[in-house]
Structures are given as structure tokens and as C-alpha cells.
Amino acid sequence: MTEVKICGVRDAAGFDAAAAAGAAMVGFVFYPPSPRAVTPEEAAVLSARIEGGPVRVGLFVDPTDEAIEAVLAVVPLGLIQLHGAEAPARCAAIRARFGVPVMKAVGIGGEADFAALEAYAPVVDRFLLDAKPPAGASLPGGNAAAFDWGLTAGRVIPRPWLLAGGLTPETVAEAIRQSGAAGVDVSSGVERARGVKDPGRIREFVGAARRPRGSASEG
Ligand SMILES: O=C(O)c1ccccc1NCC(=O)[C@H](O)[C@H](O)COP(=O)(O)O
């Protein structure tokens, strides 16, 4: 069954919809310039709505240790997503200091971008393969931009990985088919406006992503 991460959750309706639909992970964005940003306290309130459920993922961009500490003090993160320019040594240091698994986001624009994965593989637990930000984008992720899904097909990625970038309920099944991804991540594609999650689209996305491959309804 495909693993699904719903990223950029910032209200109860979005959190509840992701959990009820069976998302494996929900992402909280701790990057103040983002329209999806939450404070540690806001994330703690959302996280406490249910016991168990999706892994709580903290998304950071070139964070200080203090920023991560402030979140971990109140939110039980199961995964730290690093979505900035963190070098392998910084990923290793964060993983060692906090004892929380790390997922490094890597922008993919072509074949050459996969070379970067080798240096990170020994020091991270997962990769998030995302589109590079389009020219002029103000955010390093969450831009509704896709990369060529065929680039990952048949390729050995040295850690478990999620496919991200421009996915929607309408495209996710085809993206999984073309890319061979075992997990997917979405933000913009399940929003009704930038930064505002749509519970119905969350349900549709999780349903479309988790439908067993090759099922008649897959099309
Ligand atoms: O979503 C954000 O606002 C964001 C801000 C800063 C860094 C990363 C950000 N999002 C990263 C994600 O994990 C997104 O889910 C991923 O880039 C896919 O986004 P989308 O193309 O909008 O589905």
C-alpha cells in the first residue's frame, strides 16, 4: 500500500481528514515565511487531537538546533524533514543530537541531481524527491511544480523515498505508475486556496494513492 504524507496541515479539519483517510504522515511546516507555517504550540494542539495515527513530521528549512528543540518540546515528531540547503554533515548532526529520523528533501530536475543522494544516504533515513522551485518562487517547496516522474523509474534510490511535487488527486495514480514510488507527498494539490487544506481533496488524494496497483478502478 502506498504511503501518503499530507504536508502543510494547519487546521483541525485538515489534520482530522488526513488521519481519517489513513495518511501515514502529516507534515507541519516550521518555516515562518510559508503560508502553511504553524507555531510549535499550534502544531502541538493539532497533534494532540488524536492519539496515535499518522507520523508527525516537522518540516524545517536550514533550522537552528534551538528551533528544532522548541518544536520537540511540545510536538512528538516521528520524522524531521530538512527542506533547505542542509549539507550531509548537518543532517548527521541533527539526527545524532535529537535521535529522530531525518528525511532530506532533494530537488530533482534531471539525471545529474541523483548524484547528490549518495553523500546523504549514510546520514539520513529517507529522501523526499521534489521538484526544484520554479524561477522566482519564494518558497523552497510547496510550489505545485512537478518533475519528470520517469526519472525515478527503475532507479535504485539508496534510502526509502517519497515522490513530491505538483501531485493532485487526479494525477497521483499515474505518477506512482510512472515513477515506481512507494510513497507520495502532497501539499498544494489538496488545497482550496494557498495554505488552506481541503478535506475532500485530502480524502480523494489518499484514496487514489492507496488504491492497489493494477486494480480495475485504476484506469
Ligand atoms: O509547503 C511549504 O510551504 C514549504 C515551505 C518551505 C519548504 C518546503 C515546503 N513544502 C515542502 C513539502 O513537503 C511539499 O509537500 C512538497 O514540496 C510538495 O509540494 P506541492 O508541490 O505543493 O504538493
The ligand as a MOL file (V3000), in Angstrom:
LIG
                    3D

  0  0  0     0  0            999 V3000
M  V30 BEGIN CTAB
M  V30 COUNTS 23 23 0 0 0
M  V30 BEGIN ATOM
M  V30 1 O 4.8580 23.7850 1.6930 0
M  V30 2 C 5.5460 24.7520 2.0680 0
M  V30 3 O 5.0370 25.8450 2.3430 0
M  V30 4 C 7.0250 24.6170 2.1710 0
M  V30 5 C 7.7690 25.7170 2.5950 0
M  V30 6 C 9.1310 25.6130 2.6910 0
M  V30 7 C 9.7700 24.4290 2.3620 0
M  V30 8 C 9.0370 23.3350 1.9370 0
M  V30 9 C 7.6710 23.4170 1.8330 0
M  V30 10 N 6.9290 22.3260 1.4040 0
M  V30 11 C 7.5750 21.0790 1.1670 0
M  V30 12 C 6.7450 19.8820 1.0170 0
M  V30 13 O 6.9800 18.8550 1.6510 0
M  V30 14 C 5.6960 19.8560 -0.0330 0
M  V30 15 O 4.6960 18.9560 0.3300 0
M  V30 16 C 6.3230 19.4140 -1.3400 0
M  V30 17 O 7.2420 20.3980 -1.7310 0
M  V30 18 C 5.2740 19.2700 -2.4380 0
M  V30 19 O 4.5350 20.4480 -2.5330 0
M  V30 20 P 3.3980 20.6040 -3.6310 0
M  V30 21 O 4.0690 20.6420 -4.9590 0
M  V30 22 O 2.7450 21.8760 -3.2790 0
M  V30 23 O 2.4810 19.4210 -3.4810 0
M  V30 END ATOM
M  V30 BEGIN BOND
M  V30 1 2 1 2
M  V30 2 1 2 3
M  V30 3 1 2 4
M  V30 4 1 4 5
M  V30 5 2 4 9
M  V30 6 2 5 6
M  V30 7 1 6 7
M  V30 8 2 7 8
M  V30 9 1 8 9
M  V30 10 1 9 10
M  V30 11 1 10 11
M  V30 12 1 11 12
M  V30 13 2 12 13
M  V30 14 1 12 14
M  V30 15 1 14 15
M  V30 16 1 14 16
M  V30 17 1 16 17
M  V30 18 1 16 18
M  V30 19 1 18 19
M  V30 20 1 19 20
M  V30 21 2 20 21
M  V30 22 1 20 22
M  V30 23 1 20 23
M  V30 END BOND
M  V30 END CTAB
M  END
